[in-house]
Amino acid sequence: MRFVLASASPARLAVLRAAGIDPSVMVSGVDEDAVAAALTDPTPSELVTALAKAKAEAVADSVGSDAVVVGCDSMLAIEGEVVGKPGTAEVARKRWATMAGGTGELLTGHAVLRLAGGKPIREASGTQSTTVRFAIPSQDELDAYLATGEPLSVAGAFTLDGLGGWFVEGIDGDPSSVIGISLPLTRRLLAEVGVSVTDLWRP
């Protein structure tokens, strides 16, 4: 059975490969703002789960075989605000001004679709929340980090598994979820749609 990752994230791909799965990658191209706008006052968990489901559903029609399709979406909740990718250095700098020395909740929504003959037959979804404790980077460190471009394209303007890891004091919860895909939650969701994760491991 194919494992299709509905994400362009190299970090999610790396987590899966390190955990014994070689997924096919299909990028959804979902308009995240449009999906969010169609929801009525969603909770942060509802928002990331809805985005994950939209991504999985967007690629499912193109799979055309027996497969599981996994979509994910991550956001950081900090001081009552839910934020995604900053996009610009200016926005990332403002985020770090809020995050430095504090904590945030990294939420990753997951959706799993099981396909038979290319058609969805079962689905499951859920959200993983992990507390992240941030360090206080010096001005020079923050300038250097922003200059790399890394924090501009990741949820919350940081990574755990890249350069941003220097500025994370610790986490309470699942590290794979902070990187972008929770292995424990994905295993449980696969089981809900009748697939054992061990059957997906590479030989």
matplotlib code that plots the C-alpha trace (Angstrom):
import matplotlib.pyplot as plt

x = [0.0, 1.3, 1.8, 1.2, 2.4, 0.3, 2.9, 6.0, 7.7, 11.2, 11.1, 8.0, 9.5, 12.7, 10.8, 8.9, 12.0, 13.9, 11.0, 11.1, 8.6, 9.4, 6.3, 5.2, 5.0, 2.1, 1.8, -1.8, -1.7, -4.6, -5.5, -5.1, -6.6, -9.8, -10.2, -9.8, -12.2, -14.9, -14.8, -17.0, -14.9, -12.8, -10.7, -7.0, -7.3, -10.3, -8.4, -5.2, -7.3, -9.5, -6.4, -4.9, -8.1, -8.2, -4.7, -5.3, -8.5, -6.9, -4.4, -6.6, -8.2, -4.8, -3.6, -5.6, -4.6, -4.8, -3.1, -3.2, -3.0, -1.7, -2.2, -0.7, -0.8, 1.0, 0.5, 1.9, -0.5, 1.2, -0.3, -3.8, -2.9, -2.5, 0.2, 1.4, 4.4, 5.6, 6.5, 8.8, 11.7, 9.8, 7.0, 9.4, 11.2, 8.0, 7.1, 10.4, 10.0, 6.9, 8.2, 11.7, 11.9, 8.3, 6.3, 4.0, 1.8, 2.7, -0.4, -0.2, -3.4, -3.4, -5.8, -5.5, -7.6, -7.6, -8.2, -9.3, -9.0, -8.3, -11.6, -11.7, -13.2, -12.2, -10.8, -9.5, -8.2, -6.8, -4.5, -1.3, -0.3, 3.2, 4.5, 7.7, 10.0, 11.9, 15.3, 16.2, 18.5, 20.8, 20.2, 23.1, 21.9, 18.4, 19.7, 21.8, 18.9, 16.5, 19.1, 19.2, 15.5, 14.7, 12.2, 10.2, 8.6, 7.9, 5.0, 5.9, 9.1, 11.3, 12.4, 13.3, 15.4, 17.3, 19.0, 16.1, 16.9, 19.7, 17.0, 14.6, 15.2, 13.0, 9.6, 6.9, 5.3, 6.0, 9.1, 8.1, 4.9, 6.9, 8.9, 5.7, 4.2, 3.4, 4.5, 2.4, -0.7, -0.2, 0.1, -3.2, -5.0, -3.7, -5.0, -8.4, -8.6, -7.5, -3.8, -0.9, 2.1, 4.4, 3.0, 4.2, 7.8, 10.3, 11.6]
y = [0.0, 3.4, 6.1, 9.5, 12.6, 15.6, 18.1, 19.8, 19.9, 18.4, 18.1, 15.9, 13.8, 13.4, 12.3, 9.6, 8.4, 8.1, 6.1, 3.6, 4.9, 6.1, 8.1, 9.4, 13.2, 15.1, 18.8, 19.9, 23.5, 24.2, 27.9, 27.9, 31.3, 30.3, 27.1, 29.2, 31.8, 29.2, 28.1, 29.8, 30.8, 27.7, 26.6, 26.3, 22.6, 22.7, 25.1, 22.9, 19.8, 21.3, 22.5, 19.0, 17.4, 19.9, 19.0, 15.2, 15.5, 17.8, 15.1, 12.0, 12.4, 12.2, 9.0, 6.4, 3.4, 1.7, 4.1, 6.1, 9.8, 11.9, 15.7, 17.8, 21.5, 23.2, 26.4, 28.0, 29.3, 32.0, 34.5, 33.7, 34.2, 31.4, 32.0, 30.1, 30.9, 34.5, 34.9, 38.0, 38.7, 41.7, 39.4, 36.7, 39.3, 40.4, 36.8, 36.2, 39.4, 37.7, 34.2, 34.8, 33.5, 32.2, 29.2, 28.4, 25.5, 23.9, 22.4, 19.9, 18.8, 15.4, 13.8, 10.2, 9.0, 5.4, 4.9, 1.7, 1.9, 5.6, 6.2, 7.3, 4.5, 5.5, 8.6, 9.7, 13.0, 14.5, 17.1, 16.9, 19.7, 20.2, 22.9, 24.6, 26.6, 29.3, 30.7, 34.4, 34.8, 37.8, 40.5, 39.3, 35.7, 36.7, 38.8, 35.9, 33.4, 35.7, 36.2, 32.5, 32.6, 29.4, 30.9, 32.6, 29.5, 27.4, 27.6, 29.8, 31.1, 28.3, 24.8, 22.1, 20.1, 22.9, 26.1, 27.1, 24.3, 26.4, 28.7, 26.1, 25.3, 22.3, 20.8, 19.0, 16.5, 14.8, 16.1, 14.7, 16.7, 19.9, 19.0, 18.6, 15.1, 13.3, 9.6, 8.5, 10.2, 9.1, 5.5, 5.8, 7.4, 4.7, 2.1, 3.8, 3.4, -0.2, 0.1, -1.1, 1.2, -1.8, -2.9, 0.5, 0.2, -0.3, -3.9]
z = [0.0, -0.9, 1.7, 0.2, 2.0, 1.0, 1.9, 0.5, 3.9, 3.7, 7.5, 7.5, 4.7, 6.8, 9.9, 7.9, 6.2, 9.5, 10.9, 8.1, 5.5, 2.0, 1.1, -2.3, -2.0, -3.6, -2.9, -2.4, -3.4, -1.1, -0.5, 3.3, 3.7, 1.8, 3.9, 7.1, 5.9, 5.3, 9.0, 11.6, 14.6, 14.8, 17.7, 16.9, 16.9, 14.5, 12.2, 11.8, 11.5, 8.8, 6.9, 7.1, 5.8, 2.9, 1.9, 2.1, 0.1, -2.5, -3.5, -3.0, -6.5, -8.1, -6.4, -8.3, -6.3, -2.9, -0.6, 2.6, 2.2, 5.1, 5.3, 8.1, 9.1, 12.0, 13.8, 17.0, 19.7, 21.7, 24.1, 22.7, 19.1, 16.5, 13.9, 10.9, 8.7, 9.0, 5.4, 6.0, 8.2, 9.8, 10.9, 12.1, 14.2, 15.8, 16.5, 18.2, 20.3, 21.7, 21.9, 23.4, 27.0, 26.9, 25.8, 23.0, 22.0, 18.7, 17.2, 14.3, 12.7, 10.9, 8.5, 7.1, 4.2, 3.2, -0.5, -2.3, -6.1, -5.7, -3.8, -0.1, 2.0, 5.5, 7.2, 10.6, 11.9, 15.1, 16.6, 18.6, 21.0, 22.3, 24.6, 23.3, 25.7, 23.9, 24.7, 24.4, 21.4, 21.4, 18.8, 16.7, 17.0, 15.9, 13.0, 11.8, 12.2, 10.2, 7.5, 6.8, 5.7, 7.6, 10.0, 7.3, 5.9, 9.0, 11.5, 14.4, 12.8, 14.3, 13.7, 16.2, 13.8, 12.1, 13.0, 15.2, 17.5, 19.0, 20.4, 21.9, 25.6, 25.6, 24.8, 26.7, 24.4, 21.1, 19.3, 15.9, 16.0, 16.5, 13.4, 11.5, 11.7, 15.0, 14.6, 17.6, 16.4, 12.8, 14.0, 15.9, 12.9, 10.6, 12.9, 12.9, 9.1, 9.4, 8.5, 10.6, 10.5, 10.5, 7.1, 5.7, 6.8, 4.0, 3.7]

ax = plt.figure().add_subplot(projection="3d")
ax.plot(x, y, z, "-o")
ax.set_aspect("equal")
plt.show()
